């Protein structure tokens, strides 16, 4: 799933959110992710979390601790953290 490409669409958030959404859909083997959805409640476990973290690192270049995904309240909060991590890494 490396090198995911996507065009932003207004109803699905920023380009980063769209890429993370694709990673969640792939890793969780589900059809949809909403902003308020929780990774664990969608069927996520530690192995799937490791896959998400690895894909986020490979496809976006963001270093995100595993605990951050497992502790994130929802999809939107996780995306915000990834975007913040990317911004900090760019400085």
Secondary structure, DSSP 8 states (H G I E B T S, - for coil): --S------GGG--HHHHHHHHHHHHHHT-S---TT--TTTTT--HHHHHHHHHHHHHHH-----HHHHHH-SSHHHHHHHHHHHHHHHH-
